[in-house]
Amino acid sequence: EELAENDAYRSWVDSWCRGPIPGGEDMEEVKARCCRAFEASISSCKDGSTVAFVVHGGTIMALMEAFARPKQDFYTYHVANGQYILGDWDGTAILSCGKSE
């Protein structure tokens, strides 16, 4: 609501959020940052561990686009509030993933 009358924000939303966030990152920078953080976090997990990442939907979409196999588009992985994606990490990719309903 605070940004509803902000022209820069409205322009960004009207472009389907494809340009840089006013005063911030563009989508490719966001995706790259999310992937770096995931790789750093997952690298410290022991093989066979069960791990959960509680993150925003955009982060889910970025990680799945980059690491899920078979490869699919960013927006394929959109989840509603409270939904999740469960998958198996093989050291390089997320396999056997499924979305909660």
Secondary structure, 3 states (H helix, E strand, C coil): CCCCCCHHHHHHHHCCCCCCCCCCCCHHHHHHHHHHHHHHHHHCCCCCCCCCCCCCHHHHHHHHHHHECCCCCHHHHCCCCCCCEEEEECCCCEEEEEECC
